[in-house]
Every structure is written in C-alpha cells, then in structure tokens.
Amino acid sequence: RSEINPNSKHLKVLDLRLSDAGTYTCEYGSHTVSISLHVFKLTIPLNGHFLTNDAPELTLMQNSSYPLPHLNITLFNSNNNRVRPKLSQNETRQKYILMLQQLEVTDSGTWMCHVHSDSPLINQNISFDVKVLGFQNPDLERKYATVDSPVILSWHLNFQKIKWKEGFTGQLTWKQQENATSHELLDFNVTARGEQHETKKSRRFQFEIPESKPESTIEVKLPKVYFNHSGQYQCQLVYNGRHMQSKIELVVMKVSANPVGPLPRGAKMTLICQVSSPLPSNAHLRWERVNGTQMDIKNSKQHEIKVEVNVSAAGLWNCHLIEDNDRKISLNYPVEEDPVWVSYVVIGASIGGSVLVFGLACLCIISGISWQRRRQRAKKMARARQYLLENKTCQCQQ
C-alpha cells in the first residue's frame, strides 16, 4: 500500500488506515529525517444516506505515536452554518462521538468537520457528503376544496435534486379521521437510477394518476370532490427499514338551504355553509350577500365547522373560507323568489279547491235525500202490493 517516488523520494501511502499512524524515518547517507504521522478517521453511518428527522451519530477516531491530544471539533453543514452536535469522548481521547440533531432536506450537501489542536498543532478539515431524502412539502399541509370541483394532491420528493443513488419504496393512504382505518390508494418504488413506478391499489376510491406531472412527484387527482373525500392523505417513504411520511389534510366545503327551492313571498330560508373538519384558529367561514351591506355578513366562531344565515328576500349569497385574511375557496347560493303569478295560481287553486269540495258535499247531500225518498216510495208500493195479494180483491173503476 505504499510507493516511493524515485526522483523526489516522497513516500506515498495508499488507502490510509488508523494503524498507519506512527513515526516514519528516512535515512540518506549520514542524514536521518523523522516524521510523525497523525491519522484521523471520520465515520458517517449509512454512507451519508439519511431520511428526514434522522439524528445520526458521527464517529471521529485519531491515532498517533505520541500521546493523543485533546481535540477541538467544529462542524459546518452544507450551508456553511455552524452545527452544534452533542459531543462525547472516551478517556483515551481516541474516540469522539458527534450526535446530530434531526436532519432536514435542506441539510443535503457537503459538510465540513474542522479538527484543531494547539499541541501538537493540528488544523485539519475533513469534508463529507450528506444526502437527506424527504419531502419538500410542509410536515402537515392543509388543502381546501369545494364539493363537485376537481382537486390535485401532490407530494414533491427531492431524490432527483440530491442525486440519490439508492432504491426506495413508498405508499399513499387515506383515512377520513385520525383514528379511522387507513385505505391504501397506491404504492410506488424508485430505482437506484431514479426511475419511478406507481401502482393503483384502490378501485372503490375514484381518483386518477396524472400522466404528465413534475419529476420526483407523487400526485393524485380527484376529478369530482365529494364531502366524504375529506380526511388525511399520507404519503410514506421506506428506505433501509426506516420510514418517514408527509400528510395533506383535505377540507371540503358545501352549501345548502332549508327549505330547498324558491323562496315564497313573506317566508324565510336558512342558508347553511359547512366544512368537513374543524378549522385552525386563523381560519373561519363567512356568509355575505353580493352587493349587500355590512348587516348582510355573518362569520363563524372560532373552530366552528358551520355557519347559518336567515334570508327573507331574493339575492346572491357567497360563502367564503378565509385563512389569515386570504380567501381560500368560495361557494355561492342564489336565493330566488316564487313569481307573483305562482302566488295567484296557488290562491286560485286553494279557492277553486274549496268551492269544488263544497259543491261535491252539496251534491252528495242532495243525492242522499233523493235516494232516501225513492227508497221510502218503493217500500210503500211493496206494502200495497202485498196487501192486495193477501185480500184477493180487485177494484175496478166504474
């Protein structure tokens, strides 16, 4: 593992190891020169391949023919910002352990470990690569949608950006509530060459996998959102027996009226605006009438999932979902009054119906009386006939 340059007489040691530390002596005639070799070894677990929120431990070893010095170790991340790991060492000062805090995707890049000692004088920089696989989405992203509208849910991975050369797998699941059963929607795998493959797992849940989408992206499309499509959509990565996930919470909004249909003159209607899950403290619902006044505005209270407003006149009403004074989604509900002729028709129909009922009642009474009289006459005729037959008499007109 060593070679000597015949011209410069330099000694080159290949594949340097901790055991190579010691004193090297060069003799040339009556001249003798000794050089002490101090060797450092920085060990990075998993070959520098981590997932978001991993907290790896780096190990720095030193070896020398002289008593081992106390080392001052300074660590810089890929953004050249100083990192303050939890540092520990053994009694012989041969081994130092640097315990890092949880990593983020922005930590990917070349790190620098600076080793310093005053006696002997040491100023050594050791660079190493860190690759943190993960999502560029927030840890929990909230997305709003209205009933019957399309929505696209996307998870942006960074494996292309950091040139990740390892294979990994993952899956996308959905559950309507926190403690509900999860349903697998699709699974995917990425090869060491960065090729991405997806497989649809659910036939009951109506969604699509878009053909054209940004690279390094897991994406599903709901062509028509229903109220029960709301819930948590979780994308999970699995690498080397470890996993991490990113969630998107889908909140769906709908509007309705009670009673349904045109508003009769003089009547009232209740408009209802509702979301599928409680809103954060910085969000609320608002009903407002188009071209209305300040009196035609009603806001929901904190964490309420529903707001109602009573209306007594025709007009166009809008329900807005507002987060930090920003309108995220809106739905409108047009309130229409019954036409005037409809009211007249209803009144006329009521009067006509009453007259018809009265006429039918009278006809029934008259018919009943006539039927009763006919019945009585028939009874009298029957008795007369019976009387004549019994007496066998015949009266003839003179």
C-alpha positions as a Markdown table, in Angstrom:
| # | Residue | x | y | z |
|---|---|---|---|---|
| 1 | Arg | 0.0 | 0.0 | 0.0 |
| 2 | Ser | 3.0 | 2.3 | -0.4 |
| 3 | Glu | 5.2 | 3.6 | -3.1 |
| 4 | Ile | 8.3 | 5.9 | -3.3 |
| 5 | Asn | 8.9 | 8.5 | -6.0 |
| 6 | Pro | 12.5 | 7.8 | -7.1 |
| 7 | Asn | 13.1 | 11.5 | -8.0 |
| 8 | Ser | 11.7 | 13.3 | -5.0 |
| 9 | Lys | 12.0 | 10.4 | -2.6 |
| 10 | His | 8.4 | 11.1 | -1.4 |
| 11 | Leu | 6.7 | 8.2 | 0.3 |
| 12 | Lys | 3.0 | 7.7 | -0.7 |
| 13 | Val | 0.8 | 5.6 | 1.5 |
| 14 | Leu | -2.4 | 4.3 | -0.2 |
| 15 | Asp | -5.7 | 3.5 | 1.5 |
| 16 | Leu | -4.6 | 5.1 | 4.7 |
| 17 | Arg | -5.7 | 3.4 | 8.0 |
| 18 | Leu | -5.6 | 4.3 | 11.6 |
| 19 | Ser | -2.9 | 1.6 | 12.2 |
| 20 | Asp | -0.6 | 3.5 | 9.7 |
| 21 | Ala | -0.1 | 6.2 | 12.3 |
| 22 | Gly | 3.5 | 6.4 | 13.8 |
| 23 | Thr | 7.0 | 7.7 | 13.1 |
| 24 | Tyr | 8.4 | 7.4 | 9.6 |
| 25 | Thr | 12.3 | 7.7 | 9.3 |
| 26 | Cys | 14.1 | 8.5 | 6.1 |
| 27 | Glu | 17.9 | 7.7 | 6.1 |
| 28 | Tyr | 20.1 | 9.1 | 3.3 |
| 29 | Gly | 23.8 | 8.6 | 3.9 |
| 30 | Ser | 24.6 | 10.1 | 7.2 |
| 31 | His | 21.3 | 12.1 | 7.2 |
| 32 | Thr | 18.2 | 11.0 | 9.1 |
| 33 | Val | 14.8 | 12.6 | 9.0 |
| 34 | Ser | 11.8 | 11.5 | 11.1 |
| 35 | Ile | 8.2 | 12.5 | 10.5 |
| 36 | Ser | 5.3 | 11.7 | 12.8 |
| 37 | Leu | 2.1 | 10.7 | 11.1 |
| 38 | His | -1.2 | 11.5 | 12.9 |
| 39 | Val | -4.2 | 9.8 | 11.3 |
| 40 | Phe | -7.9 | 10.7 | 11.7 |
| 41 | Lys | -10.9 | 8.7 | 10.6 |
| 42 | Leu | -14.4 | 10.1 | 10.4 |
| 43 | Thr | -17.1 | 7.5 | 10.1 |
| 44 | Ile | -20.5 | 8.5 | 8.6 |
| 45 | Pro | -23.3 | 6.0 | 9.2 |
| 46 | Leu | -25.3 | 4.6 | 6.3 |
| 47 | Asn | -22.8 | 6.1 | 3.9 |
| 48 | Gly | -24.3 | 9.5 | 4.4 |
| 49 | His | -27.8 | 8.5 | 3.2 |
| 50 | Phe | -30.5 | 9.6 | 5.7 |
| 51 | Leu | -34.2 | 10.3 | 5.9 |
| 52 | Thr | -35.7 | 13.5 | 7.2 |
| 53 | Asn | -35.8 | 13.6 | 11.0 |
| 54 | Asp | -32.9 | 11.1 | 11.3 |
| 55 | Ala | -30.5 | 12.0 | 14.1 |
| 56 | Pro | -27.2 | 10.3 | 13.1 |
| 57 | Glu | -24.1 | 9.8 | 15.2 |
| 58 | Leu | -20.7 | 10.6 | 13.6 |
| 59 | Thr | -17.5 | 9.0 | 14.9 |
| 60 | Leu | -14.1 | 10.6 | 14.8 |
| 61 | Met | -11.1 | 8.4 | 15.6 |
| 62 | Gln | -7.4 | 9.5 | 16.0 |
| 63 | Asn | -4.2 | 7.6 | 16.3 |
| 64 | Ser | -0.6 | 8.8 | 16.7 |
| 65 | Ser | 2.8 | 7.6 | 18.1 |
| 66 | Tyr | 2.7 | 10.5 | 20.6 |
| 67 | Pro | 0.2 | 10.9 | 23.4 |
| 68 | Leu | -3.2 | 11.8 | 21.9 |
| 69 | Pro | -4.1 | 15.4 | 22.2 |
| 70 | His | -7.4 | 16.9 | 23.2 |
| 71 | Leu | -9.2 | 17.9 | 20.0 |
| 72 | Asn | -11.5 | 20.9 | 19.4 |
| 73 | Ile | -14.1 | 19.9 | 16.8 |
| 74 | Thr | -16.2 | 22.3 | 14.8 |
| 75 | Leu | -18.9 | 21.1 | 12.4 |
| 76 | Phe | -20.4 | 23.1 | 9.5 |
| 77 | Asn | -23.4 | 22.0 | 7.4 |
| 78 | Ser | -23.9 | 22.3 | 3.7 |
| 79 | Asn | -25.0 | 25.9 | 4.1 |
| 80 | Asn | -21.7 | 26.7 | 5.9 |
| 81 | Asn | -23.6 | 27.3 | 9.1 |
| 82 | Arg | -22.1 | 26.0 | 12.3 |
| 83 | Val | -23.7 | 22.9 | 13.8 |
| 84 | Arg | -23.5 | 22.3 | 17.5 |
| 85 | Pro | -23.8 | 18.5 | 18.0 |
| 86 | Lys | -23.7 | 16.8 | 21.4 |
| 87 | Leu | -20.1 | 15.7 | 21.8 |
| 88 | Ser | -18.7 | 12.9 | 23.9 |
| 89 | Gln | -15.2 | 11.3 | 24.0 |
| 90 | Asn | -13.6 | 8.3 | 25.7 |
| 91 | Glu | -10.9 | 8.6 | 28.4 |
| 92 | Thr | -8.0 | 7.9 | 26.0 |
| 93 | Arg | -9.2 | 10.7 | 23.6 |
| 94 | Gln | -9.0 | 8.2 | 20.8 |
| 95 | Lys | -12.8 | 8.3 | 20.0 |
| 96 | Tyr | -15.2 | 11.2 | 19.7 |
| 97 | Ile | -18.9 | 10.8 | 19.0 |
| 98 | Leu | -20.9 | 13.7 | 17.5 |
| 99 | Met | -24.6 | 13.3 | 18.0 |
| 100 | Leu | -26.5 | 15.4 | 15.4 |
| 101 | Gln | -30.0 | 16.9 | 15.8 |
| 102 | Gln | -32.8 | 15.8 | 13.4 |
| 103 | Leu | -31.9 | 16.4 | 9.8 |
| 104 | Glu | -34.0 | 18.3 | 7.2 |
| 105 | Val | -34.0 | 18.1 | 3.4 |
| 106 | Thr | -32.1 | 21.4 | 3.3 |
| 107 | Asp | -29.2 | 19.8 | 5.1 |
| 108 | Ser | -28.3 | 17.8 | 1.9 |
| 109 | Gly | -24.8 | 18.7 | 0.6 |
| 110 | Thr | -21.2 | 18.8 | 1.6 |
| 111 | Trp | -20.4 | 19.1 | 5.3 |
| 112 | Met | -17.1 | 20.1 | 6.9 |
| 113 | Cys | -15.5 | 18.8 | 10.1 |
| 114 | His | -12.7 | 21.0 | 11.3 |
| 115 | Val | -10.2 | 19.4 | 13.8 |
| 116 | His | -7.9 | 21.7 | 15.8 |
| 117 | Ser | -5.2 | 21.2 | 18.4 |
| 118 | Asp | -2.6 | 23.6 | 19.8 |
| 119 | Ser | -0.1 | 20.9 | 20.9 |
| 120 | Pro | 0.8 | 19.4 | 18.5 |
| 121 | Leu | -0.5 | 22.0 | 16.1 |
| 122 | Ile | -3.4 | 20.5 | 14.1 |
| 123 | Asn | -5.7 | 22.2 | 11.7 |
| 124 | Gln | -7.4 | 19.6 | 9.6 |
| 125 | Asn | -10.6 | 19.8 | 7.5 |
| 126 | Ile | -12.5 | 16.6 | 6.7 |
| 127 | Ser | -15.3 | 17.0 | 4.2 |
| 128 | Phe | -18.1 | 14.5 | 3.7 |
| 129 | Asp | -21.4 | 14.3 | 1.8 |
| 130 | Val | -24.8 | 14.2 | 3.4 |
| 131 | Lys | -28.0 | 13.2 | 1.5 |
| 132 | Val | -31.3 | 13.6 | 3.2 |
| 133 | Leu | -34.2 | 12.0 | 1.4 |
| 134 | Gly | -37.6 | 13.5 | 2.0 |
| 135 | Phe | -40.5 | 15.7 | 1.0 |
| 136 | Gln | -40.3 | 19.4 | 0.1 |
| 137 | Asn | -43.9 | 19.8 | 1.4 |
| 138 | Pro | -44.6 | 21.0 | 4.9 |
| 139 | Asp | -44.9 | 18.4 | 7.6 |
| 140 | Leu | -48.7 | 18.9 | 7.5 |
| 141 | Glu | -50.2 | 20.7 | 4.6 |
| 142 | Arg | -53.9 | 21.7 | 4.5 |
| 143 | Lys | -55.7 | 21.9 | 1.2 |
| 144 | Tyr | -59.3 | 23.3 | 0.7 |
| 145 | Ala | -61.8 | 22.2 | -2.0 |
| 146 | Thr | -65.4 | 22.8 | -2.7 |
| 147 | Val | -68.0 | 20.0 | -3.5 |
| 148 | Asp | -68.1 | 18.8 | -7.1 |
| 149 | Ser | -64.8 | 20.6 | -8.0 |
| 150 | Pro | -61.6 | 18.8 | -9.1 |
| 151 | Val | -58.5 | 18.8 | -6.8 |
| 152 | Ile | -54.9 | 17.6 | -7.2 |
| 153 | Leu | -52.8 | 16.4 | -4.2 |
| 154 | Ser | -49.0 | 16.4 | -4.7 |
| 155 | Trp | -46.0 | 15.3 | -2.8 |
| 156 | His | -42.7 | 16.7 | -4.0 |
| 157 | Leu | -39.7 | 14.5 | -3.3 |
| 158 | Asn | -36.1 | 15.5 | -3.6 |
| 159 | Phe | -34.3 | 12.4 | -4.8 |
| 160 | Gln | -33.5 | 13.9 | -8.2 |
| 161 | Lys | -32.3 | 17.1 | -6.7 |
| 162 | Ile | -29.8 | 15.5 | -4.3 |
| 163 | Lys | -28.8 | 12.7 | -6.9 |
| 164 | Trp | -29.9 | 9.9 | -4.6 |
| 165 | Lys | -28.4 | 6.7 | -5.9 |
| 166 | Glu | -30.3 | 4.2 | -3.8 |
| 167 | Gly | -33.7 | 2.5 | -4.3 |
| 168 | Phe | -36.6 | 3.1 | -2.0 |
| 169 | Thr | -40.4 | 2.4 | -1.9 |
| 170 | Gly | -43.5 | 4.1 | -0.6 |
| 171 | Gln | -47.3 | 4.2 | -0.4 |
| 172 | Leu | -50.2 | 6.6 | -0.3 |
| 173 | Thr | -53.0 | 6.0 | 2.1 |
| 174 | Trp | -56.2 | 7.8 | 3.1 |
| 175 | Lys | -58.3 | 7.9 | 6.2 |
| 176 | Gln | -61.3 | 10.1 | 7.0 |
| 177 | Gln | -60.5 | 10.7 | 10.6 |
| 178 | Glu | -57.5 | 10.5 | 12.9 |
| 179 | Asn | -58.5 | 7.2 | 14.5 |
| 180 | Ala | -60.2 | 5.7 | 11.4 |
| 181 | Thr | -58.9 | 2.8 | 9.3 |
| 182 | Ser | -56.4 | 3.7 | 6.6 |
| 183 | His | -57.1 | 2.7 | 3.0 |
| 184 | Glu | -54.2 | 2.2 | 0.6 |
| 185 | Leu | -54.6 | 4.2 | -2.6 |
| 186 | Leu | -51.4 | 3.4 | -4.4 |
| 187 | Asp | -47.8 | 2.2 | -3.9 |
| 188 | Phe | -44.7 | 3.3 | -5.7 |
| 189 | Asn | -41.0 | 2.5 | -6.0 |
| 190 | Val | -38.0 | 4.4 | -7.2 |
| 191 | Thr | -34.9 | 2.5 | -8.5 |
| 192 | Ala | -31.3 | 3.4 | -7.9 |
| 193 | Arg | -31.3 | 5.0 | -11.4 |
| 194 | Gly | -34.2 | 7.3 | -10.4 |
| 195 | Glu | -36.9 | 5.5 | -12.3 |
| 196 | Gln | -40.3 | 6.0 | -10.7 |
| 197 | His | -43.2 | 3.5 | -10.9 |
| 198 | Glu | -46.7 | 3.7 | -9.4 |
| 199 | Thr | -49.4 | 1.1 | -9.0 |
| 200 | Lys | -53.0 | 1.8 | -8.2 |
| 201 | Lys | -54.3 | -0.2 | -5.3 |
| 202 | Ser | -57.9 | 1.0 | -4.7 |
| 203 | Arg | -60.8 | 0.5 | -7.1 |
| 204 | Arg | -63.5 | 1.9 | -4.8 |
| 205 | Phe | -62.0 | 5.3 | -4.3 |
| 206 | Gln | -62.4 | 7.4 | -7.5 |
| 207 | Phe | -59.0 | 9.1 | -8.3 |
| 208 | Glu | -56.6 | 9.4 | -11.2 |
| 209 | Ile | -52.8 | 9.3 | -11.5 |
| 210 | Pro | -52.0 | 12.2 | -13.9 |
| 211 | Glu | -49.8 | 11.2 | -16.8 |
| 212 | Ser | -47.9 | 14.5 | -17.0 |
| 213 | Lys | -46.6 | 15.8 | -13.8 |
| 214 | Pro | -43.4 | 17.3 | -12.4 |
| 215 | Glu | -40.5 | 14.9 | -11.9 |
| 216 | Ser | -39.9 | 13.4 | -8.4 |
| 217 | Thr | -43.6 | 13.9 | -7.6 |
| 218 | Ile | -46.3 | 11.6 | -6.2 |
| 219 | Glu | -49.6 | 13.0 | -7.4 |
| 220 | Val | -53.3 | 12.0 | -7.4 |
| 221 | Lys | -56.3 | 13.8 | -8.9 |
| 222 | Leu | -59.9 | 13.7 | -7.6 |
| 223 | Pro | -62.0 | 14.7 | -10.7 |
| 224 | Lys | -65.0 | 15.4 | -8.6 |
| 225 | Val | -64.7 | 16.0 | -4.9 |
| 226 | Tyr | -67.4 | 14.7 | -2.6 |
| 227 | Phe | -68.0 | 15.7 | 1.0 |
| 228 | Asn | -66.8 | 12.3 | 2.3 |
| 229 | His | -63.5 | 12.6 | 0.3 |
| 230 | Ser | -62.2 | 14.8 | 3.1 |
| 231 | Gly | -59.6 | 13.5 | 5.6 |
| 232 | Gln | -55.9 | 12.8 | 5.8 |
| 233 | Tyr | -53.9 | 11.7 | 2.7 |
| 234 | Gln | -50.5 | 10.3 | 3.9 |
| 235 | Cys | -47.5 | 9.6 | 1.6 |
| 236 | Gln | -44.9 | 7.4 | 3.2 |
| 237 | Leu | -41.3 | 6.6 | 2.2 |
| 238 | Val | -39.5 | 3.4 | 3.1 |
| 239 | Tyr | -35.7 | 3.1 | 2.9 |
| 240 | Asn | -33.4 | 0.6 | 4.6 |
| 241 | Gly | -36.0 | -0.4 | 7.1 |
| 242 | Arg | -36.8 | 3.1 | 8.1 |
| 243 | His | -39.7 | 5.3 | 7.0 |
| 244 | Met | -41.0 | 8.8 | 7.1 |
| 245 | Gln | -44.2 | 10.4 | 6.0 |
| 246 | Ser | -45.9 | 13.7 | 4.9 |
| 247 | Lys | -49.6 | 14.4 | 5.3 |
| 248 | Ile | -52.1 | 16.6 | 3.3 |
| 249 | Glu | -55.4 | 17.3 | 5.1 |
| 250 | Leu | -58.2 | 17.8 | 2.6 |
| 251 | Val | -61.0 | 20.1 | 3.9 |
| 252 | Val | -64.2 | 20.1 | 1.8 |
| 253 | Met | -66.9 | 22.9 | 1.9 |
| 254 | Lys | -70.5 | 22.7 | 0.8 |
| 255 | Val | -73.6 | 25.0 | 1.0 |
| 256 | Ser | -77.3 | 24.2 | 1.2 |
| 257 | Ala | -80.6 | 25.7 | 2.1 |
| 258 | Asn | -83.6 | 24.8 | 4.3 |
| 259 | Pro | -86.1 | 24.6 | 2.9 |
| 260 | Val | -84.9 | 23.9 | -0.6 |
| 261 | Gly | -86.4 | 25.6 | -3.6 |
| 262 | Pro | -87.7 | 29.1 | -4.4 |
| 263 | Leu | -88.5 | 31.4 | -1.5 |
| 264 | Pro | -92.3 | 32.0 | -1.1 |
| 265 | Arg | -93.3 | 35.7 | -0.6 |
| 266 | Gly | -93.2 | 36.6 | 3.1 |
| 267 | Ala | -91.3 | 33.3 | 4.1 |
| 268 | Lys | -87.8 | 32.8 | 5.4 |
| 269 | Met | -85.0 | 30.5 | 4.4 |
| 270 | Thr | -81.9 | 29.3 | 6.2 |
| 271 | Leu | -78.6 | 29.1 | 4.2 |
| 272 | Ile | -76.0 | 26.7 | 5.6 |
| 273 | Cys | -72.3 | 26.7 | 4.9 |
| 274 | Gln | -70.3 | 23.8 | 6.3 |
| 275 | Val | -66.8 | 22.3 | 6.2 |
| 276 | Ser | -65.8 | 18.7 | 6.8 |
| 277 | Ser | -63.5 | 19.2 | 9.7 |
| 278 | Pro | -62.7 | 21.9 | 12.3 |
| 279 | Leu | -60.7 | 24.9 | 11.0 |
| 280 | Pro | -57.5 | 26.2 | 12.6 |
| 281 | Ser | -57.6 | 29.2 | 14.8 |
| 282 | Asn | -56.6 | 31.5 | 11.9 |
| 283 | Ala | -59.4 | 30.5 | 9.6 |
| 284 | His | -63.2 | 31.0 | 9.6 |
| 285 | Leu | -66.3 | 30.8 | 7.4 |
| 286 | Arg | -68.2 | 33.9 | 6.2 |
| 287 | Trp | -71.6 | 34.4 | 4.6 |
| 288 | Glu | -72.1 | 37.6 | 2.7 |
| 289 | Arg | -74.7 | 38.9 | 0.3 |
| 290 | Val | -73.4 | 40.2 | -3.1 |
| 291 | Asn | -74.0 | 44.0 | -3.3 |
| 292 | Gly | -75.3 | 43.8 | 0.3 |
| 293 | Thr | -74.5 | 45.9 | 3.4 |
| 294 | Gln | -72.4 | 45.2 | 6.5 |
| 295 | Met | -75.6 | 43.8 | 8.0 |
| 296 | Asp | -75.6 | 41.0 | 5.4 |
| 297 | Ile | -72.4 | 39.5 | 6.7 |
| 298 | Lys | -72.1 | 36.7 | 9.2 |
| 299 | Asn | -68.9 | 35.0 | 10.4 |
| 300 | Ser | -68.5 | 31.6 | 12.1 |
| 301 | Lys | -67.0 | 31.4 | 15.6 |
| 302 | Gln | -63.5 | 30.0 | 16.3 |
| 303 | His | -63.2 | 26.3 | 15.4 |
| 304 | Glu | -66.9 | 26.1 | 14.2 |
| 305 | Ile | -67.5 | 23.9 | 11.2 |
| 306 | Lys | -70.8 | 25.5 | 10.2 |
| 307 | Val | -72.3 | 29.0 | 9.8 |
| 308 | Glu | -76.0 | 29.7 | 9.1 |
| 309 | Val | -77.8 | 32.9 | 7.9 |
| 310 | Asn | -81.5 | 33.6 | 7.7 |
| 311 | Val | -82.8 | 35.3 | 4.5 |
| 312 | Ser | -86.2 | 36.6 | 3.6 |
| 313 | Ala | -85.5 | 38.1 | 0.2 |
| 314 | Ala | -84.1 | 37.1 | -3.1 |
| 315 | Gly | -80.4 | 37.6 | -3.8 |
| 316 | Leu | -77.0 | 36.0 | -4.4 |
| 317 | Trp | -75.1 | 34.9 | -1.3 |
| 318 | Asn | -71.4 | 33.8 | -1.2 |
| 319 | Cys | -69.8 | 31.7 | 1.5 |
| 320 | His | -66.0 | 32.2 | 1.8 |
| 321 | Leu | -63.4 | 30.2 | 3.7 |
| 322 | Ile | -60.9 | 32.7 | 5.0 |
| 323 | Glu | -57.4 | 32.0 | 6.4 |
| 324 | Asp | -55.2 | 34.8 | 7.6 |
| 325 | Asn | -57.4 | 37.3 | 5.7 |
| 326 | Asp | -56.9 | 35.3 | 2.5 |
| 327 | Arg | -60.0 | 33.8 | 0.8 |
| 328 | Lys | -59.1 | 30.2 | 0.1 |
| 329 | Ile | -62.3 | 28.9 | -1.5 |
| 330 | Ser | -65.8 | 30.3 | -2.1 |
| 331 | Leu | -69.2 | 28.9 | -3.0 |
| 332 | Asn | -72.4 | 30.8 | -4.0 |
| 333 | Tyr | -76.0 | 30.2 | -3.4 |
| 334 | Pro | -78.7 | 32.1 | -5.4 |
| 335 | Val | -81.9 | 32.7 | -3.5 |
| 336 | Glu | -84.9 | 33.0 | -5.9 |
| 337 | Glu | -88.4 | 34.1 | -5.0 |
| 338 | Asp | -91.6 | 32.5 | -6.3 |
| 339 | Pro | -93.0 | 34.6 | -9.2 |
| 340 | Val | -96.2 | 36.6 | -8.5 |
| 341 | Trp | -98.3 | 34.5 | -10.8 |
| 342 | Val | -97.4 | 31.5 | -8.9 |
| 343 | Ser | -98.9 | 33.0 | -5.8 |
| 344 | Tyr | -102.1 | 33.8 | -7.7 |
| 345 | Val | -102.2 | 30.3 | -9.0 |
| 346 | Val | -101.8 | 28.9 | -5.5 |
| 347 | Ile | -104.5 | 31.3 | -4.2 |
| 348 | Gly | -106.9 | 30.4 | -7.1 |
| 349 | Ala | -106.2 | 26.8 | -6.7 |
| 350 | Ser | -107.0 | 27.0 | -3.0 |
| 351 | Ile | -110.3 | 28.9 | -3.6 |
| 352 | Gly | -111.2 | 26.6 | -6.5 |
| 353 | Gly | -110.5 | 23.5 | -4.4 |
| 354 | Ser | -112.6 | 24.8 | -1.6 |
| 355 | Val | -115.6 | 25.5 | -4.0 |
| 356 | Leu | -115.2 | 22.1 | -5.6 |
| 357 | Val | -115.2 | 20.4 | -2.2 |
| 358 | Phe | -118.3 | 22.4 | -1.1 |
| 359 | Gly | -120.1 | 21.6 | -4.4 |
| 360 | Leu | -119.3 | 17.9 | -4.1 |
| 361 | Ala | -120.6 | 18.0 | -0.5 |
| 362 | Cys | -123.9 | 19.6 | -1.6 |
| 363 | Leu | -124.3 | 17.1 | -4.4 |
| 364 | Cys | -123.7 | 14.3 | -2.1 |
| 365 | Ile | -126.4 | 15.6 | 0.3 |
| 366 | Ile | -129.0 | 16.1 | -2.5 |
| 367 | Ser | -128.3 | 12.7 | -3.9 |
| 368 | Gly | -128.6 | 11.2 | -0.5 |
| 369 | Ile | -132.0 | 12.8 | 0.1 |
| 370 | Ser | -133.3 | 11.7 | -3.3 |
| 371 | Trp | -132.2 | 8.2 | -2.7 |
| 372 | Gln | -133.9 | 8.2 | 0.7 |
| 373 | Arg | -137.2 | 9.3 | -0.8 |
| 374 | Arg | -137.1 | 6.8 | -3.6 |
| 375 | Arg | -136.4 | 4.1 | -1.1 |
| 376 | Gln | -139.4 | 5.1 | 1.0 |
| 377 | Arg | -141.7 | 5.1 | -2.1 |
| 378 | Ala | -140.5 | 1.7 | -3.1 |
| 379 | Lys | -141.3 | 0.4 | 0.4 |
| 380 | Lys | -144.9 | 1.8 | 0.3 |
| 381 | Met | -145.5 | 0.3 | -3.1 |
| 382 | Ala | -144.3 | -3.1 | -1.9 |
| 383 | Arg | -146.6 | -3.0 | 1.1 |
| 384 | Ala | -149.6 | -2.0 | -1.1 |
| 385 | Arg | -148.9 | -4.9 | -3.4 |
| 386 | Gln | -148.6 | -7.3 | -0.5 |
| 387 | Tyr | -152.0 | -6.1 | 0.9 |
| 388 | Leu | -153.8 | -6.6 | -2.4 |
| 389 | Leu | -152.5 | -10.1 | -2.9 |
| 390 | Glu | -153.5 | -11.1 | 0.6 |
| 391 | Asn | -157.2 | -9.9 | 0.2 |
| 392 | Lys | -157.5 | -11.1 | -3.4 |
| 393 | Thr | -159.7 | -8.2 | -4.2 |
| 394 | Cys | -159.9 | -6.3 | -7.3 |
| 395 | Gln | -161.2 | -2.8 | -7.6 |
| 396 | Cys | -162.4 | -1.7 | -10.9 |
| 397 | Gln | -163.1 | 1.7 | -12.0 |
| 398 | Gln | -166.8 | 2.4 | -12.6 |
